[in-house]
């Protein structure tokens, strides 16, 4: 499994060549998204596209929802504490997303370089 960040799913929906090519190259792998990411996407679609909740959810039904659990919460807390001590805090939602990926030991597909500050987080960049 690979977890994707909101930027990937937004780029894919917009027809971005890099996101489309990445997904095509990994078409045999399960693609998941933390439920925090899906919440961000649904909210955006409901506001900007005036979609209903059901319409927004159906747009990404090919993505496996990955829940925020007690284990991912603990992992996110550890990431926060480390980044805070290092003076490298990032957006809290991104910490929760990174905690989800790191707790599962799966790569997070991103276009953001700030995830590099997180130790032991596997990332895969879809833009080369």
OpenMM code with the backbone's topology and positions (N, CA, C; nanometers):
from openmm import Vec3, app, unit

residues = "UNK UNK UNK UNK UNK UNK UNK UNK UNK UNK UNK UNK UNK UNK UNK UNK UNK UNK UNK UNK UNK UNK UNK UNK UNK UNK UNK UNK UNK UNK UNK UNK UNK UNK UNK UNK UNK UNK UNK UNK UNK UNK UNK UNK UNK UNK UNK UNK UNK UNK UNK UNK UNK UNK UNK UNK UNK UNK UNK UNK UNK UNK UNK UNK UNK UNK UNK UNK UNK UNK UNK UNK UNK UNK UNK UNK UNK UNK UNK UNK UNK UNK UNK UNK UNK UNK UNK UNK UNK UNK UNK UNK UNK UNK UNK UNK UNK UNK UNK UNK UNK UNK UNK UNK UNK UNK UNK UNK UNK UNK UNK UNK UNK UNK UNK UNK UNK UNK UNK UNK UNK UNK UNK UNK UNK UNK UNK UNK".split()
positions = [
    Vec3(0.0839, -0.1188, 0.0000),
    Vec3(0.0000, 0.0000, 0.0000),
    Vec3(0.0876, 0.1241, 0.0000),
    Vec3(0.0369, 0.2255, -0.0673),
    Vec3(0.0966, 0.3580, -0.0617),
    Vec3(-0.0117, 0.4536, -0.0131),
    Vec3(0.0274, 0.5447, 0.0746),
    Vec3(-0.0661, 0.6482, 0.1193),
    Vec3(-0.0404, 0.7737, 0.0381),
    Vec3(-0.1469, 0.8411, 0.0011),
    Vec3(-0.1322, 0.9645, -0.0753),
    Vec3(-0.1773, 1.0831, 0.0082),
    Vec3(-0.1131, 1.1952, -0.0166),
    Vec3(-0.1463, 1.3200, 0.0494),
    Vec3(-0.2525, 1.3924, -0.0341),
    Vec3(-0.3118, 1.4937, 0.0241),
    Vec3(-0.4169, 1.5694, -0.0449),
    Vec3(-0.3651, 1.6314, -0.1740),
    Vec3(-0.2414, 1.6802, -0.1733),
    Vec3(-0.1882, 1.7440, -0.2938),
    Vec3(-0.1896, 1.6480, -0.4121),
    Vec3(-0.1580, 1.5213, -0.3881),
    Vec3(-0.1597, 1.4223, -0.4956),
    Vec3(-0.3013, 1.4044, -0.5499),
    Vec3(-0.3977, 1.3862, -0.4619),
    Vec3(-0.5354, 1.3620, -0.5057),
    Vec3(-0.5950, 1.4833, -0.5761),
    Vec3(-0.5610, 1.6022, -0.5304),
    Vec3(-0.6078, 1.7244, -0.5971),
    Vec3(-0.5455, 1.7345, -0.7355),
    Vec3(-0.4138, 1.7123, -0.7435),
    Vec3(-0.3467, 1.7173, -0.8737),
    Vec3(-0.4037, 1.6129, -0.9690),
    Vec3(-0.4283, 1.4933, -0.9184),
    Vec3(-0.4858, 1.3880, -1.0021),
    Vec3(-0.6229, 1.4301, -1.0568),
    Vec3(-0.7063, 1.4848, -0.9712),
    Vec3(-0.8404, 1.5275, -1.0128),
    Vec3(-0.8346, 1.6405, -1.1146),
    Vec3(-0.7299, 1.7217, -1.1082),
    Vec3(-0.7132, 1.8331, -1.2027),
    Vec3(-0.6497, 1.7891, -1.3344),
    Vec3(-0.6143, 1.6615, -1.3436),
    Vec3(-0.5539, 1.6106, -1.4661),
    Vec3(-0.4046, 1.6338, -1.4763),
    Vec3(-0.3387, 1.6530, -1.3629),
    Vec3(-0.1942, 1.6762, -1.3604),
    Vec3(-0.1190, 1.5551, -1.4169),
    Vec3(-0.0324, 1.5800, -1.5145),
    Vec3(0.0403, 1.4719, -1.5816),
    Vec3(0.1250, 1.3890, -1.4862),
    Vec3(0.1929, 1.4541, -1.3923),
    Vec3(0.2804, 1.3815, -1.2992),
    Vec3(0.1997, 1.2884, -1.2091),
    Vec3(0.0877, 1.3354, -1.1589),
    Vec3(0.0038, 1.2522, -1.0719),
    Vec3(-0.0577, 1.1364, -1.1499),
    Vec3(-0.1037, 1.1640, -1.2703),
    Vec3(-0.1626, 1.0585, -1.3540),
    Vec3(-0.0578, 0.9532, -1.3880),
    Vec3(0.0620, 0.9973, -1.4250),
    Vec3(0.1696, 0.9038, -1.4596),
    Vec3(0.2101, 0.8201, -1.3391),
    Vec3(0.2164, 0.8821, -1.2216),
    Vec3(0.2531, 0.8081, -1.1004),
    Vec3(0.1506, 0.6989, -1.0722),
    Vec3(0.0242, 0.7338, -1.0797),
    Vec3(-0.0809, 0.6359, -1.0517),
    Vec3(-0.0790, 0.5229, -1.1544),
    Vec3(-0.0558, 0.5556, -1.2801),
    Vec3(-0.0484, 0.4530, -1.3848),
    Vec3(0.0693, 0.3589, -1.3605),
    Vec3(0.1815, 0.4142, -1.3144),
    Vec3(0.3008, 0.3326, -1.2881),
    Vec3(0.2841, 0.2430, -1.1662),
    Vec3(0.1887, 0.2748, -1.0800),
    Vec3(0.1657, 0.1983, -0.9571),
    Vec3(0.0248, 0.1392, -0.9543),
    Vec3(-0.0272, 0.1044, -1.0711),
    Vec3(-0.1667, 0.0610, -1.0801),
    Vec3(-0.1955, -0.0742, -1.0158),
    Vec3(-0.0922, -0.1490, -0.9818),
    Vec3(-0.1154, -0.2776, -0.9146),
    Vec3(-0.1106, -0.2650, -0.7627),
    Vec3(-0.0761, -0.1475, -0.7140),
    Vec3(-0.0646, -0.1261, -0.5695),
    Vec3(-0.1926, -0.0635, -0.5142),
    Vec3(-0.2227, -0.0991, -0.3910),
    Vec3(-0.3370, -0.0376, -0.3239),
    Vec3(-0.3005, 0.1058, -0.2879),
    Vec3(-0.3907, 0.1976, -0.3171),
    Vec3(-0.3706, 0.3386, -0.2860),
    Vec3(-0.4653, 0.3745, -0.1725),
    Vec3(-0.4079, 0.4229, -0.0647),
    Vec3(-0.4870, 0.4627, 0.0504),
    Vec3(-0.4653, 0.6090, 0.0826),
    Vec3(-0.5561, 0.6638, 0.1587),
    Vec3(-0.5427, 0.8014, 0.2062),
    Vec3(-0.5900, 0.8065, 0.3502),
    Vec3(-0.5131, 0.8741, 0.4353),
    Vec3(-0.5599, 0.8921, 0.5724),
    Vec3(-0.6964, 0.9622, 0.5719),
    Vec3(-0.7805, 0.9251, 0.6648),
    Vec3(-0.9134, 0.9853, 0.6691),
    Vec3(-0.9064, 1.1367, 0.6886),
    Vec3(-0.7982, 1.1856, 0.7470),
    Vec3(-0.7791, 1.3306, 0.7605),
    Vec3(-0.7671, 1.3940, 0.6221),
    Vec3(-0.6939, 1.3294, 0.5319),
    Vec3(-0.6801, 1.3774, 0.3941),
    Vec3(-0.8162, 1.3775, 0.3246),
    Vec3(-0.8891, 1.2678, 0.3401),
    Vec3(-1.0198, 1.2592, 0.2751),
    Vec3(-1.1145, 1.3671, 0.3264),
    Vec3(-1.1078, 1.3977, 0.4551),
    Vec3(-1.1908, 1.5042, 0.5108),
    Vec3(-1.1582, 1.6382, 0.4449),
    Vec3(-1.0289, 1.6664, 0.4264),
    Vec3(-0.9868, 1.7902, 0.3596),
    Vec3(-1.0421, 1.7959, 0.2173),
    Vec3(-1.0328, 1.6850, 0.1461),
    Vec3(-1.0806, 1.6804, 0.0077),
    Vec3(-1.2315, 1.6968, -0.0009),
    Vec3(-1.3043, 1.6225, 0.0811),
    Vec3(-1.4504, 1.6317, 0.0785),
    Vec3(-1.4954, 1.7747, 0.1086),
    Vec3(-1.4340, 1.8349, 0.2088),
    Vec3(-1.4688, 1.9725, 0.2461),
    Vec3(-1.4467, 2.0665, 0.1278),
    Vec3(-1.3316, 2.0518, 0.0624),
    Vec3(-1.3012, 2.1365, -0.0524),
    Vec3(-1.4005, 2.1191, -0.1662),
    Vec3(-1.4355, 1.9954, -0.1964),
    Vec3(-1.5320, 1.9692, -0.3039),
    Vec3(-1.6708, 2.0210, -0.2690),
    Vec3(-1.7096, 2.0079, -0.1437),
    Vec3(-1.8421, 2.0527, -0.1021),
    Vec3(-1.8529, 2.2054, -0.1070),
    Vec3(-1.7403, 2.2735, -0.0819),
    Vec3(-1.7417, 2.4200, -0.0847),
    Vec3(-1.7213, 2.4724, -0.2265),
    Vec3(-1.6129, 2.4298, -0.2928),
    Vec3(-1.5786, 2.4887, -0.4226),
    Vec3(-1.6616, 2.4346, -0.5383),
    Vec3(-1.7016, 2.3096, -0.5304),
    Vec3(-1.7795, 2.2489, -0.6388),
    Vec3(-1.9270, 2.2333, -0.6031),
    Vec3(-1.9619, 2.2753, -0.4818),
    Vec3(-2.0992, 2.2647, -0.4319),
    Vec3(-2.1539, 2.1226, -0.4440),
    Vec3(-2.0677, 2.0244, -0.4172),
    Vec3(-2.1090, 1.8842, -0.4192),
    Vec3(-2.1761, 1.8486, -0.2877),
    Vec3(-2.2625, 1.7490, -0.2944),
    Vec3(-2.3175, 1.6938, -0.1713),
    Vec3(-2.2102, 1.6048, -0.1083),
    Vec3(-2.2338, 1.5663, 0.0146),
    Vec3(-2.1405, 1.4756, 0.0813),
    Vec3(-2.1251, 1.3461, 0.0014),
    Vec3(-2.2349, 1.2902, -0.0445),
    Vec3(-2.2309, 1.1646, -0.1206),
    Vec3(-2.1540, 1.1812, -0.2515),
    Vec3(-2.1728, 1.2933, -0.3195),
    Vec3(-2.1007, 1.3182, -0.4450),
    Vec3(-1.9509, 1.3306, -0.4203),
    Vec3(-1.9141, 1.4024, -0.3154),
    Vec3(-1.7723, 1.4189, -0.2834),
    Vec3(-1.7082, 1.2847, -0.2498),
    Vec3(-1.7769, 1.2043, -0.1719),
    Vec3(-1.7231, 1.0735, -0.1343),
    Vec3(-1.7091, 0.9819, -0.2556),
    Vec3(-1.8037, 0.9889, -0.3483),
    Vec3(-1.7988, 0.8992, -0.4645),
    Vec3(-1.6838, 0.9334, -0.5587),
    Vec3(-1.6385, 1.0569, -0.5571),
    Vec3(-1.5287, 1.0989, -0.6449),
    Vec3(-1.3991, 1.0244, -0.6136),
    Vec3(-1.3806, 0.9862, -0.4893),
    Vec3(-1.2569, 0.9186, -0.4480),
    Vec3(-1.2835, 0.7790, -0.3925),
    Vec3(-1.3875, 0.7120, -0.4415),
    Vec3(-1.4160, 0.5796, -0.3867),
    Vec3(-1.3124, 0.4753, -0.4256),
    Vec3(-1.2231, 0.5068, -0.5191),
    Vec3(-1.1138, 0.4157, -0.5563),
    Vec3(-0.9990, 0.4212, -0.4554),
    Vec3(-1.0040, 0.5163, -0.3641),
    Vec3(-0.8996, 0.5324, -0.2622),
    Vec3(-0.9448, 0.4620, -0.1343),
    Vec3(-0.8570, 0.3799, -0.0781),
    Vec3(-0.8872, 0.3076, 0.0460),
    Vec3(-0.8740, 0.4025, 0.1654),
    Vec3(-0.9810, 0.4287, 0.2406),
    Vec3(-0.9688, 0.5136, 0.3594),
    Vec3(-0.8861, 0.4432, 0.4678),
    Vec3(-0.7914, 0.5158, 0.5241),
    Vec3(-0.7068, 0.4620, 0.6310),
    Vec3(-0.7368, 0.5440, 0.7563),
    Vec3(-0.7972, 0.4806, 0.8573),
    Vec3(-0.8428, 0.5551, 0.9753),
    Vec3(-0.7291, 0.6039, 1.0650),
    Vec3(-0.7598, 0.7099, 1.1375),
    Vec3(-0.6694, 0.7634, 1.2390),
    Vec3(-0.6996, 0.6871, 1.3675),
    Vec3(-0.6077, 0.6010, 1.4071),
    Vec3(-0.6280, 0.5123, 1.5219),
    Vec3(-0.5463, 0.5588, 1.6416),
    Vec3(-0.5579, 0.4874, 1.7513),
    Vec3(-0.4784, 0.5176, 1.8694),
    Vec3(-0.3289, 0.5047, 1.8392),
    Vec3(-0.2918, 0.4042, 1.7598),
    Vec3(-0.1508, 0.3850, 1.7239),
    Vec3(-0.1003, 0.5001, 1.6371),
    Vec3(-0.1821, 0.5428, 1.5409),
    Vec3(-0.1385, 0.6540, 1.4564),
    Vec3(-0.1353, 0.7840, 1.5360),
    Vec3(-0.2260, 0.7977, 1.6328),
    Vec3(-0.2251, 0.9158, 1.7196),
    Vec3(-0.0965, 0.9220, 1.8012),
    Vec3(-0.0545, 0.8084, 1.8549),
    Vec3(0.0697, 0.8039, 1.9333),
    Vec3(0.1906, 0.8339, 1.8450),
    Vec3(0.1887, 0.7822, 1.7232),
    Vec3(0.2992, 0.8083, 1.6299),
    Vec3(0.3043, 0.9562, 1.5933),
    Vec3(0.1884, 1.0155, 1.5685),
    Vec3(0.1823, 1.1580, 1.5372),
    Vec3(0.2313, 1.2421, 1.6548),
    Vec3(0.1964, 1.2018, 1.7755),
    Vec3(0.2430, 1.2742, 1.8943),
    Vec3(0.3949, 1.2699, 1.9041),
    Vec3(0.4531, 1.1538, 1.8762),
    Vec3(0.5992, 1.1417, 1.8801),
    Vec3(0.6642, 1.2304, 1.7738),
    Vec3(0.6053, 1.2336, 1.6553),
    Vec3(0.6575, 1.3199, 1.5486),
    Vec3(0.6506, 1.4658, 1.5917),
    Vec3(0.5384, 1.5075, 1.6489),
    Vec3(0.5217, 1.6454, 1.6945),
    Vec3(0.6283, 1.6830, 1.7967),
    Vec3(0.6473, 1.5966, 1.8955),
    Vec3(0.7449, 1.6241, 2.0017),
    Vec3(0.8854, 1.6393, 1.9431),
    Vec3(0.9216, 1.5515, 1.8513),
    Vec3(1.0544, 1.5574, 1.7897),
    Vec3(1.0713, 1.6844, 1.7070),
    Vec3(0.9731, 1.7155, 1.6227),
    Vec3(0.9825, 1.8359, 1.5394),
    Vec3(0.9861, 1.9624, 1.6245),
    Vec3(0.9090, 1.9633, 1.7315),
    Vec3(0.9069, 2.0794, 1.8213),
    Vec3(1.0430, 2.0991, 1.8854),
    Vec3(1.1026, 1.9898, 1.9315),
    Vec3(1.2351, 1.9975, 1.9943),
    Vec3(1.3408, 2.0449, 1.8949),
    Vec3(1.3234, 2.0076, 1.7688),
    Vec3(1.4187, 2.0468, 1.6648),
    Vec3(1.3880, 2.1840, 1.6059),
    Vec3(1.2781, 2.2461, 1.6484),
    Vec3(1.2387, 2.3760, 1.5944),
    Vec3(1.1939, 2.3692, 1.4494),
    Vec3(1.1361, 2.2551, 1.4094),
    Vec3(1.0966, 2.2341, 1.2700),
    Vec3(0.9491, 2.1964, 1.2569),
    Vec3(0.8636, 2.2565, 1.3374),
    Vec3(0.7213, 2.2211, 1.3326),
    Vec3(0.6610, 2.2477, 1.1951),
    Vec3(0.5709, 2.1587, 1.1552),
    Vec3(0.4945, 2.1739, 1.0320),
    Vec3(0.3463, 2.1723, 1.0688),
    Vec3(0.2616, 2.1891, 0.9707),
    Vec3(0.1170, 2.1890, 0.9897),
    Vec3(0.0732, 2.0643, 1.0665),
    Vec3(-0.0152, 2.0818, 1.1645),
    Vec3(-0.0586, 1.9675, 1.2472),
    Vec3(-0.1270, 1.8592, 1.1649),
    Vec3(-0.2061, 1.8967, 1.0658),
    Vec3(-0.2697, 1.7947, 0.9812),
    Vec3(-0.1645, 1.7090, 0.9125),
    Vec3(-0.0562, 1.7720, 0.8669),
    Vec3(0.0511, 1.6961, 0.8021),
    Vec3(0.1216, 1.6038, 0.9012),
    Vec3(0.1296, 1.6443, 1.0255),
    Vec3(0.1868, 1.5571, 1.1287),
    Vec3(0.0970, 1.4351, 1.1487),
    Vec3(-0.0339, 1.4552, 1.1505),
    Vec3(-0.1267, 1.3419, 1.1637),
    Vec3(-0.1150, 1.2477, 1.0440),
    Vec3(-0.1019, 1.3050, 0.9252),
    Vec3(-0.0880, 1.2254, 0.8029),
    Vec3(0.0422, 1.1463, 0.8064),
    Vec3(0.1507, 1.2124, 0.8450),
    Vec3(0.2801, 1.1442, 0.8553),
    Vec3(0.2762, 1.0356, 0.9620),
    Vec3(0.2084, 1.0626, 1.0720),
    Vec3(0.1951, 0.9619, 1.1776),
    Vec3(0.1219, 0.8384, 1.1293),
    Vec3(0.0229, 0.8589, 1.0444),
    Vec3(-0.0503, 0.7454, 0.9874),
    Vec3(0.0422, 0.6604, 0.9016),
    Vec3(0.1156, 0.7240, 0.8119),
    Vec3(0.2061, 0.6500, 0.7225),
    Vec3(0.3174, 0.5816, 0.8005),
    Vec3(0.3780, 0.6545, 0.8929),
    Vec3(0.4911, 0.5969, 0.9667),
    Vec3(0.4470, 0.4819, 1.0561),
    Vec3(0.3290, 0.4922, 1.1161),
    Vec3(0.2827, 0.3830, 1.2030),
    Vec3(0.2552, 0.2559, 1.1233),
    Vec3(0.2170, 0.2714, 0.9978),
    Vec3(0.1906, 0.1552, 0.9126),
    Vec3(0.3154, 0.1071, 0.8386),
    Vec3(0.4206, 0.1903, 0.8395),
    Vec3(0.5436, 0.1544, 0.7691),
    Vec3(0.5291, 0.1571, 0.6182),
    Vec3(0.4407, 0.2442, 0.5685),
    Vec3(0.4194, 0.2541, 0.4239),
    Vec3(0.4622, 0.3919, 0.3749),
    Vec3(0.4981, 0.4019, 0.2460),
    Vec3(0.5397, 0.5325, 0.1947),
    Vec3(0.4224, 0.6289, 0.1793),
    Vec3(0.4533, 0.7552, 0.1991),
    Vec3(0.3574, 0.8627, 0.1796),
    Vec3(0.3933, 0.9318, 0.0489),
    Vec3(0.3006, 0.9344, -0.0447),
    Vec3(0.3231, 0.9955, -0.1756),
    Vec3(0.2916, 1.1439, -0.1635),
    Vec3(0.3937, 1.2272, -0.1874),
    Vec3(0.3817, 1.3707, -0.1613),
    Vec3(0.4460, 1.4539, -0.2718),
    Vec3(0.4180, 1.5825, -0.2645),
    Vec3(0.4849, 1.6824, -0.3469),
    Vec3(0.5422, 1.7911, -0.2557),
    Vec3(0.5389, 1.7665, -0.1255),
    Vec3(0.5851, 1.8642, -0.0269),
    Vec3(0.7185, 1.8203, 0.0315),
    Vec3(0.8150, 1.9108, 0.0309),
    Vec3(0.9466, 1.8751, 0.0838),
    Vec3(0.9523, 1.8815, 0.2359),
    Vec3(0.8557, 1.9468, 0.3006),
    Vec3(0.8647, 1.9601, 0.4464),
    Vec3(0.8498, 1.8271, 0.5196),
    Vec3(0.8007, 1.7243, 0.4530),
    Vec3(0.7928, 1.5929, 0.5163),
    Vec3(0.9320, 1.5330, 0.5384),
    Vec3(1.0322, 1.5857, 0.4698),
    Vec3(1.1693, 1.5347, 0.4828),
    Vec3(1.2235, 1.5534, 0.6242),
    Vec3(1.1678, 1.6460, 0.7001),
    Vec3(1.2141, 1.6712, 0.8367),
    Vec3(1.1731, 1.5603, 0.9334),
    Vec3(1.0869, 1.4705, 0.8896),
    Vec3(1.0347, 1.3659, 0.9782),
    Vec3(1.1180, 1.2393, 0.9634),
    Vec3(1.1846, 1.2029, 1.0725),
    Vec3(1.2705, 1.0844, 1.0727),
    Vec3(1.1895, 0.9575, 1.0500),
    Vec3(1.2494, 0.8648, 0.9781),
    Vec3(1.1923, 0.7316, 0.9545),
    Vec3(1.0580, 0.7334, 0.8823),
    Vec3(1.0276, 0.8420, 0.8129),
    Vec3(0.9072, 0.8469, 0.7304),
    Vec3(0.9483, 0.8183, 0.5868),
    Vec3(0.8916, 0.7134, 0.5305),
    Vec3(0.9181, 0.6813, 0.3903),
    Vec3(0.8309, 0.7722, 0.3044),
    Vec3(0.8940, 0.8424, 0.2111),
    Vec3(0.8168, 0.9260, 0.1194),
    Vec3(0.8493, 0.8872, -0.0238),
    Vec3(0.7560, 0.9142, -0.1098),
    Vec3(0.7711, 0.8904, -0.2521),
    Vec3(0.7171, 1.0149, -0.3208),
    Vec3(0.8020, 1.0837, -0.3954),
    Vec3(0.7620, 1.2064, -0.4621),
    Vec3(0.7123, 1.1747, -0.6021),
    Vec3(0.5969, 1.2266, -0.6361),
    Vec3(0.5421, 1.1966, -0.7684),
    Vec3(0.5881, 1.2944, -0.8751),
    Vec3(0.6552, 1.4003, -0.8370),
    Vec3(0.7155, 1.4930, -0.9344),
    Vec3(0.8651, 1.4675, -0.9371),
    Vec3(0.9155, 1.4467, -1.0526),
    Vec3(1.0603, 1.4201, -1.0673),
    Vec3(1.1280, 1.5377, -1.1327),
] * unit.nanometer
topology = app.Topology()
chain = topology.addChain("A")
for resn in residues:
    res = topology.addResidue(resn, chain)
    for name in ("N", "CA", "C"):
        topology.addAtom(name, app.Element.getBySymbol(name[0]), res)
